[in-house]
Amino acid sequence: MAQPPVGPVTDLNVVAAQKIADYFASQEFKGQARREYTEQIKTLIENAETKARRWQVVLTLLVIGIIFVLVFSELLNVREKRLSIDEEYVKVLTTAEELRKTIADIKADTDRVKAEVDAKDKSIGATIDSLEKKTRDLETLVNRITIRIDKKSNQPQ
């Protein structure tokens, strides 16, 4: 016949809840969570900036290429160019307008990404605050349960 354990009985759920509450309340967890979210935000911003730089290079090369083609063809075909200069001018204006629109779109995308990053940062902050509140609530609950257990174990039977 097995003997009941001698001494106080430890409820593993209470111990586990306390360990979890201690971990979530620790500065290490808070610091780690902030570092991780900060890294993610920095990565998003860096990726957006890289994308904007790439588009800027592509557009610059495109403009330089268009200018080079126009100049080269102007040197080779002066007479033909004089006849079609109005057409080319319209094309350049159209291309320039499209480039301005593309640049505006890129700027809008960059602003949107920045706004999304700011919104995510706020969301992350709210999540961290919520987690901290839940952690405090869990600590309070664990403390109440511990007090009840202490009271019950100290009462004469």
C-alpha positions in Angstrom: 0.0 0.0 0.0 1.5 3.3 -1.1 2.1 6.0 1.5 0.8 9.5 0.9 3.6 12.1 0.4 4.7 13.7 3.6 5.0 17.5 3.7 3.3 20.2 1.6 1.9 19.2 -1.7 3.1 21.4 -4.6 0.6 22.1 -7.3 2.5 22.1 -10.5 -0.1 24.3 -12.2 0.6 27.0 -9.6 4.3 26.6 -9.9 4.1 26.7 -13.7 1.8 29.7 -13.6 4.2 31.5 -11.3 7.2 30.7 -13.5 5.3 32.0 -16.5 4.2 35.1 -14.7 7.8 35.7 -13.5 9.1 35.3 -17.0 6.6 37.7 -18.6 7.2 40.2 -15.9 11.0 40.0 -16.2 13.0 42.8 -17.8 14.7 40.2 -19.9 11.4 39.3 -21.6 10.4 42.9 -22.1 13.7 43.9 -23.5 13.9 40.9 -25.8 10.4 41.6 -27.1 11.2 45.3 -27.7 14.5 44.4 -29.4 12.7 41.9 -31.6 9.9 44.2 -32.6 12.4 47.1 -33.1 14.5 44.8 -35.4 11.4 43.9 -37.4 10.5 47.5 -37.8 14.0 48.5 -38.8 14.1 45.7 -41.4 10.8 46.9 -42.9 12.1 50.5 -43.1 15.4 49.3 -44.6 13.6 47.2 -47.2 11.4 50.1 -48.2 14.4 52.4 -48.5 16.3 49.8 -50.5 13.3 49.4 -52.8 13.0 53.2 -53.2 16.8 53.4 -54.0 16.5 50.7 -56.6 13.6 52.4 -58.3 15.5 55.6 -58.2 18.5 54.0 -59.9 16.3 52.3 -62.5 14.5 55.5 -63.3 17.7 57.5 -63.4 19.2 54.9 -65.8 16.0 55.0 -67.9 16.1 58.8 -68.1 19.8 58.7 -69.0 19.2 56.0 -71.6 16.4 57.9 -73.2 18.5 61.1 -73.3 21.4 59.1 -74.8 19.2 57.6 -77.5 17.7 61.0 -78.3 21.1 62.7 -78.5 22.6 59.8 -80.6 19.8 59.7 -83.0 19.9 63.5 -83.3 23.5 63.4 -84.3 22.9 60.7 -86.9 19.7 61.9 -88.4 19.5 65.7 -88.1 17.1 66.1 -91.0 14.8 63.3 -89.9 14.9 64.6 -86.4 13.9 68.1 -87.5 10.8 66.7 -89.0 9.9 64.6 -86.0 11.1 66.8 -83.2 7.6 67.6 -82.1 6.8 63.9 -81.8 9.9 63.2 -79.8 9.2 66.2 -77.6 5.8 64.9 -76.8 7.3 61.5 -76.1 9.8 63.0 -73.7 7.1 65.0 -72.0 5.0 61.9 -71.7 7.9 59.9 -70.4 8.8 62.7 -68.0 5.2 62.9 -66.8 5.2 59.1 -66.3 8.5 59.3 -64.4 7.1 62.1 -62.2 4.1 59.9 -61.6 6.2 56.9 -60.9 8.4 58.9 -58.5 5.3 60.2 -56.8 4.0 56.6 -56.5 7.3 55.5 -55.0 7.2 58.4 -52.6 3.6 57.5 -51.7 4.6 53.9 -51.3 7.4 54.9 -49.0 5.1 57.1 -47.0 2.6 54.3 -46.8 5.2 51.8 -45.6 6.4 54.3 -43.1 2.8 54.8 -41.9 2.3 51.1 -41.7 5.5 50.7 -39.7 4.3 53.5 -37.4 0.9 51.7 -37.0 2.6 48.4 -36.4 4.9 50.1 -33.8 1.8 51.4 -32.1 0.1 48.0 -32.3 3.2 46.3 -30.9 3.3 48.8 -28.1 -0.4 48.2 -27.4 0.3 44.4 -27.4 3.2 44.8 -25.0 1.1 46.9 -22.7 -1.7 44.3 -22.9 0.7 41.5 -22.1 2.1 43.5 -19.2 -1.4 44.1 -17.9 -2.3 40.4 -18.3 1.0 39.5 -16.5 0.1 41.8 -13.6 -3.4 40.2 -13.5 -1.9 36.7 -13.5 0.6 37.7 -10.7 -2.3 39.1 -8.6 -4.3 35.9 -9.2 -1.3 33.7 -8.3 -0.7 35.8 -5.1 -4.4 35.4 -4.1 -4.3 31.6 -4.7 -1.0 31.4 -2.7 -2.6 33.3 0.2 -5.6 31.0 0.1 -3.4 27.9 0.1 -1.3 29.3 2.9 -4.5 30.1 4.9 -5.9 26.6 4.3 -2.7 24.9 5.2 -2.3 26.9 8.4 -5.8 26.2 9.6 -6.2 23.4 12.1 -7.9 20.4 10.7 
